[in-house]
Amino acid sequence: MMGLFLYTSCEKNGMHSTVGDGDSISKISPREIDDCDNCPNETDCCCGIELQDVMNGSASLRLCGTTDGAGACSASSPPSPCTSISGGSQNTGTLNNSDPKHGFCMVPGNSFYVQNLLSTDAVIYITCQDDVIGPQRLTITIPGGMTYYFDTNSGCEVVRCQ
């Protein structure tokens, strides 16, 4: 007698497997999916910022142009290829080893900025495909006090505007 088992899983269930590079194995960190499930628009990009060096780093950032920010903000002349930025504003709070991630929502095709509120460099990963396996993401170092601008496309890929 032969049995057939069908096992399915959902990326949004919070359970993630481990990956290895041959010498070490590390657990994939949970994604901020819960925040994106509450995005104001069903078609919003599910975005996230994560500290790259959670053991030695910290960051405090302000975002502008999100769909889920509490306050309003704008930037009228960001660098190319970004377009005029407006929308919600939000702070990440202090990202550190006990809380290394911050999720937010974006309209596909819109621009946003990330401002480093500290005097030290913020070394982060940023993606607007936080709800897919194998997301496109950028590794960015934002110097203390500086603001970097980003653009999303219709597929929620992120590019830095400079």
C-alpha positions in Angstrom: 0.0 0.0 0.0 1.4 3.3 -1.0 0.4 6.6 0.7 0.7 10.1 -0.6 1.1 13.0 1.6 0.7 16.6 0.5 2.3 19.1 2.7 1.8 22.8 2.1 2.9 25.8 4.0 2.3 29.5 3.9 5.1 32.1 3.9 2.9 34.2 6.3 2.7 31.6 9.0 5.8 32.7 10.9 7.4 29.3 10.7 10.6 29.4 8.6 13.2 26.8 7.8 17.0 27.2 8.2 19.6 27.7 5.6 23.2 27.0 5.6 26.4 28.1 3.8 28.2 24.8 4.4 30.0 25.8 7.5 27.2 27.3 9.6 23.4 27.1 9.9 21.3 30.1 10.8 17.6 30.5 11.2 15.8 32.8 8.8 14.5 35.7 10.8 10.7 36.1 10.9 9.3 38.7 8.6 7.2 41.7 9.6 4.2 40.2 7.7 1.7 41.2 10.4 2.3 44.9 9.7 1.8 44.5 6.0 -1.4 42.5 6.5 -2.8 45.7 7.8 -1.7 47.9 4.9 -4.4 50.4 3.9 -4.5 49.2 0.3 -4.6 45.5 -0.8 -2.1 46.2 -3.6 0.5 47.9 -1.3 4.1 46.7 -1.4 5.1 44.9 1.8 8.3 46.7 2.8 10.8 46.2 5.6 14.0 47.6 7.0 16.3 45.3 9.0 19.6 46.0 10.7 22.5 44.2 8.9 24.7 43.8 12.0 22.2 43.1 14.8 25.0 42.2 17.3 26.9 45.5 17.1 24.6 48.0 15.5 21.6 50.1 16.1 19.6 52.6 14.1 16.8 55.1 14.5 15.2 56.1 11.2 12.4 58.3 9.9 10.5 57.2 6.8 8.4 59.5 4.5 6.0 58.5 1.7 4.5 55.4 3.3 0.8 54.5 3.1 0.6 53.5 6.7 2.5 56.4 8.4 0.6 58.3 11.1 1.8 61.8 10.2 2.1 63.6 6.9 5.4 64.5 5.2 6.7 65.5 1.8 9.8 66.1 -0.3 9.3 68.0 -3.5 12.6 67.6 -5.3 14.2 64.2 -4.6 17.1 63.0 -6.9 16.4 61.0 -10.0 14.6 58.6 -10.7 12.5 59.4 -7.6 9.3 61.4 -8.0 7.8 63.9 -5.6 7.3 62.3 -2.2 4.2 62.6 -0.1 2.3 60.4 2.3 2.7 59.0 5.7 5.6 59.6 8.1 6.8 57.2 10.7 9.8 56.5 12.9 11.3 53.0 13.3 12.1 53.5 17.0 15.5 52.1 17.9 16.4 49.1 15.9 18.8 46.8 17.8 19.5 43.1 18.5 16.2 42.6 20.4 14.1 44.4 17.7 16.0 44.5 14.4 13.1 45.0 12.0 10.5 47.6 11.0 7.7 46.9 8.5 5.9 49.5 6.4 3.7 49.8 3.3 4.2 51.5 0.0 2.1 52.1 -3.2 3.9 50.4 -6.0 5.6 52.9 -8.3 6.0 55.6 -5.5 9.1 57.0 -3.9 10.0 57.4 -0.3 12.9 58.5 1.9 14.7 57.1 4.9 16.5 59.5 7.2 19.1 58.4 9.8 18.2 60.2 13.0 21.5 59.2 14.8 25.0 60.5 14.4 26.4 57.0 13.6 26.0 55.0 10.4 22.9 52.9 9.9 23.8 49.7 8.1 20.5 48.2 6.9 18.8 45.9 4.5 15.7 47.4 2.7 13.1 45.6 0.6 9.6 46.2 -0.6 9.1 42.5 -1.3 9.0 41.4 2.3 6.0 39.1 1.7 7.8 36.9 -0.9 10.4 34.2 -0.7 13.8 35.4 -2.0 12.9 39.1 -2.1 15.0 41.7 -3.9 16.7 43.8 -1.3 19.4 46.5 -1.0 22.2 46.7 1.5 22.6 50.3 2.4 24.8 52.3 4.8 23.1 55.7 5.6 25.6 58.0 7.3 24.5 59.7 10.5 22.1 62.6 10.0 21.7 61.8 6.2 18.6 61.1 4.1 18.5 58.6 1.3 15.8 58.4 -1.3 14.3 55.3 -2.9 11.8 54.4 -5.6 9.6 51.3 -6.1 8.5 49.9 -9.3 5.2 48.1 -10.2 6.9 44.8 -9.0 7.8 46.4 -5.6 11.6 46.3 -6.5 13.5 49.1 -4.8 16.2 51.3 -6.3 18.2 54.1 -4.6 17.8 57.5 -6.2 21.0 59.5 -6.5 
